[in-house]
Amino acid sequence: MFRETARRFVEREIAPHYYQWEQDARVPREVWLKAGEAGLLLCDVPEEYGGMGGDFRHSVIVMEELGRAGATGVFFSLHSDIVAPYILKYGSEQLKRAWLNRMATGEAIGAIAMTEPSAGSDLQAIRTTAVREGDEYVISGQKVFISNGQTADLVIVACKTDPKQGAKGMSLIVVETDRPGFRRGRQLKKIGMHSQDTSELFFDQVRVPVSNILATEGQGFALLMNELAQERLTQAVKAIAACEAALAWTIDYVTQRHAFGKPIAAFQNTQFKIAEMKARIVAQRVLVDRCIELHLERKFDSVDAAMAKMTTTELQCEVVDECLQLHGGYGYMTEFPIARAYADARYTKIAGGSIEVMKTIIARSLFAR
Ligand SMILES: Cc1cc2nc3c(=O)[nH]c(=O)nc-3n(C[C@H](O)[C@H](O)[C@H](O)COP(=O)(O)OP(=O)(O)OC[C@H]3O[C@@H](n4cnc5c(N)ncnc54)[C@H](O)[C@@H]3O)c2cc1C
């Protein structure tokens, strides 16, 4: 029943408008409000904080239905499954009451800012500082590539509370975007996902109360390591949904398009390519479903997440390439979803931890001794 609700919502409120949003380089705020009203945001947050009181599988359904429509720039999952859990698990009661309800209705949009111009994979090298002055932190620094950056009402900011200490000197602090000293920079031009407002953010002595810190001072890096497993699982879920969508569009296309007097689907090459992709996608689908089960049982760890994220995003890039090829010249035209899916796919091997970082995590677990 929930999938049906999500599917109808995406078919009615997102799919018909999505191409225009790509041209406009924005996802309108109204769609966030409508999604909130339909119960599609903060699915696994308890009802007492305004959420749906479901579990991670409800979030998965929302991601899958957005993926089915190729609506990759609508970042509900970042908001619901990455930002909200930090506040729910590590925020003060005051922070939870202030934000979760409004995030569930779509009135407030969340973002998380870790990456800086000179530090991405190497998060310990960030330079943004939070200096404690009485009951406040004073935050100064710069972030880049921040998803939902132009629309966010709150940003979880990774900063150094003790720059002399490496990982132990890092904290996560919630910054409301109406605070003096906060400034949004450019919405960055990307090769794909044009509707997503990936941006630069600037913090010039932004003062926030100390109660805005998540967990306690110095725990930021540990929190990130804990929560990145779920973030990477969301990426795997989105990657497999993107593969399934690309294959479905391609089967439709090759069935209708003719060359040399027969449908493209009648060529053995087409059938073999599609058969190969189908088998590989099903194998990864089984892995992702198993990862979701492990996550629900609280047995899913960072190494599982690295393996799932790496293999699914690599498959996504290969599948969209093969599917584009089967579309011929039309596959290169952005009015065709496969062309956009091709450009959109490329970032998945970089963001949220690159493929190389995933390999490092997996290798470290094997050679730890
Ligand atoms: C569309 C998009 C959205 C994003 N959204 C967000 C967001 O919302 N919030 C946020 O904080 N960040 C976001 N990011 C940033 C993203 O997480 C970083 O780009 C990513 O972590 C890589 O960091 P970097 O770009 O600094 O690359 P670098 O760290 O400079 O890496 C460059 C290359 O070196 C490789 N490399 C680095 N270290 C090693 C190593 N130890 N061994 C082997 N190879 C290595 C990398 O794999 C990569 O190939 C987003 C990025 C994109 C593209």
The ligand as an SDF file (V2000), in Angstrom:
LIG
                    3D

 53 58  0  0  0  0  0  0  0  0999 V2000
   26.9880   15.7440   -6.9770 C   0  0  0  0  0  0  0  0  0  0  0  0
   27.7260   15.7170   -5.6810 C   0  0  0  0  0  0  0  0  0  0  0  0
   27.0300   15.8890   -4.4870 C   0  0  0  0  0  0  0  0  0  0  0  0
   27.7280   15.9150   -3.2710 C   0  0  0  0  0  0  0  0  0  0  0  0
   27.0420   16.1510   -2.1090 N   0  0  0  0  0  0  0  0  0  0  0  0
   27.7330   16.3230   -0.9490 C   0  0  0  0  0  0  0  0  0  0  0  0
   27.0660   16.7240    0.2530 C   0  0  0  0  0  0  0  0  0  0  0  0
   25.8430   16.8700    0.2850 O   0  0  0  0  0  0  0  0  0  0  0  0
   27.8000   16.9270    1.3820 N   0  0  0  0  0  0  0  0  0  0  0  0
   29.1650   16.7700    1.3900 C   0  0  0  0  0  0  0  0  0  0  0  0
   29.7680   16.9740    2.4310 O   0  0  0  0  0  0  0  0  0  0  0  0
   29.8350   16.3990    0.2560 N   0  0  0  0  0  0  0  0  0  0  0  0
   29.1580   16.1820   -0.9030 C   0  0  0  0  0  0  0  0  0  0  0  0
   29.8140   15.8210   -2.0550 N   0  0  0  0  0  0  0  0  0  0  0  0
   31.2580   15.6880   -2.0070 C   0  0  0  0  0  0  0  0  0  0  0  0
   31.7710   14.2520   -2.1300 C   0  0  0  0  0  0  0  0  0  0  0  0
   31.4380   13.4950   -0.9950 O   0  0  0  0  0  0  0  0  0  0  0  0
   33.2840   14.3380   -2.3980 C   0  0  0  0  0  0  0  0  0  0  0  0
   33.4230   14.8560   -3.7120 O   0  0  0  0  0  0  0  0  0  0  0  0
   33.9650   12.9930   -2.2670 C   0  0  0  0  0  0  0  0  0  0  0  0
   34.0280   12.5930   -0.9200 O   0  0  0  0  0  0  0  0  0  0  0  0
   35.4010   13.0230   -2.8490 C   0  0  0  0  0  0  0  0  0  0  0  0
   36.1290   14.0830   -2.2990 O   0  0  0  0  0  0  0  0  0  0  0  0
   36.9090   15.1130   -3.2710 P   0  0  0  0  0  0  0  0  0  0  0  0
   35.9460   15.5750   -4.2950 O   0  0  0  0  0  0  0  0  0  0  0  0
   37.5600   16.1260   -2.4160 O   0  0  0  0  0  0  0  0  0  0  0  0
   37.9820   14.2400   -4.0020 O   0  0  0  0  0  0  0  0  0  0  0  0
   39.4820   13.9230   -3.4530 P   0  0  0  0  0  0  0  0  0  0  0  0
   39.4140   13.4690   -2.0390 O   0  0  0  0  0  0  0  0  0  0  0  0
   40.3720   15.0660   -3.7720 O   0  0  0  0  0  0  0  0  0  0  0  0
   39.8490   12.6910   -4.3790 O   0  0  0  0  0  0  0  0  0  0  0  0
   40.3560   12.7990   -5.7220 C   0  0  0  0  0  0  0  0  0  0  0  0
   40.6730   11.3930   -6.2160 C   0  0  0  0  0  0  0  0  0  0  0  0
   41.6810   10.8100   -5.3780 O   0  0  0  0  0  0  0  0  0  0  0  0
   41.2300    9.5740   -4.8900 C   0  0  0  0  0  0  0  0  0  0  0  0
   41.7340    9.3200   -3.5350 N   0  0  0  0  0  0  0  0  0  0  0  0
   41.6100   10.1290   -2.4480 C   0  0  0  0  0  0  0  0  0  0  0  0
   42.1310    9.5230   -1.3810 N   0  0  0  0  0  0  0  0  0  0  0  0
   42.5880    8.3230   -1.7860 C   0  0  0  0  0  0  0  0  0  0  0  0
   43.2310    7.2230   -1.1420 C   0  0  0  0  0  0  0  0  0  0  0  0
   43.4990    7.2400    0.1750 N   0  0  0  0  0  0  0  0  0  0  0  0
   43.5850    6.1500   -1.8840 N   0  0  0  0  0  0  0  0  0  0  0  0
   43.3090    6.1130   -3.2030 C   0  0  0  0  0  0  0  0  0  0  0  0
   42.6870    7.1060   -3.8720 N   0  0  0  0  0  0  0  0  0  0  0  0
   42.3320    8.1970   -3.1780 C   0  0  0  0  0  0  0  0  0  0  0  0
   39.7150    9.6770   -4.8870 C   0  0  0  0  0  0  0  0  0  0  0  0
   39.1130    8.4150   -4.8790 O   0  0  0  0  0  0  0  0  0  0  0  0
   39.4810   10.4390   -6.1610 C   0  0  0  0  0  0  0  0  0  0  0  0
   39.4860    9.5570   -7.2490 O   0  0  0  0  0  0  0  0  0  0  0  0
   29.1350   15.7390   -3.2660 C   0  0  0  0  0  0  0  0  0  0  0  0
   29.8200   15.5340   -4.4790 C   0  0  0  0  0  0  0  0  0  0  0  0
   29.1400   15.5140   -5.6710 C   0  0  0  0  0  0  0  0  0  0  0  0
   29.9030   15.3080   -6.9310 C   0  0  0  0  0  0  0  0  0  0  0  0
  1  2  1  0
  2  3  1  0
  2 52  2  0
  3  4  2  0
  4  5  1  0
  4 50  1  0
  5  6  2  0
  6  7  1  0
  6 13  1  0
  7  8  2  0
  7  9  1  0
  9 10  1  0
 10 11  2  0
 10 12  1  0
 12 13  2  0
 13 14  1  0
 14 15  1  0
 14 50  1  0
 15 16  1  0
 16 17  1  0
 16 18  1  0
 18 19  1  0
 18 20  1  0
 20 21  1  0
 20 22  1  0
 22 23  1  0
 23 24  1  0
 24 25  2  0
 24 26  1  0
 24 27  1  0
 27 28  1  0
 28 29  2  0
 28 30  1  0
 28 31  1  0
 31 32  1  0
 32 33  1  0
 33 34  1  0
 33 48  1  0
 34 35  1  0
 35 36  1  0
 35 46  1  0
 36 37  1  0
 36 45  1  0
 37 38  2  0
 38 39  1  0
 39 40  1  0
 39 45  2  0
 40 41  1  0
 40 42  2  0
 42 43  1  0
 43 44  2  0
 44 45  1  0
 46 47  1  0
 46 48  1  0
 48 49  1  0
 50 51  2  0
 51 52  1  0
 52 53  1  0
M  END
$$$$
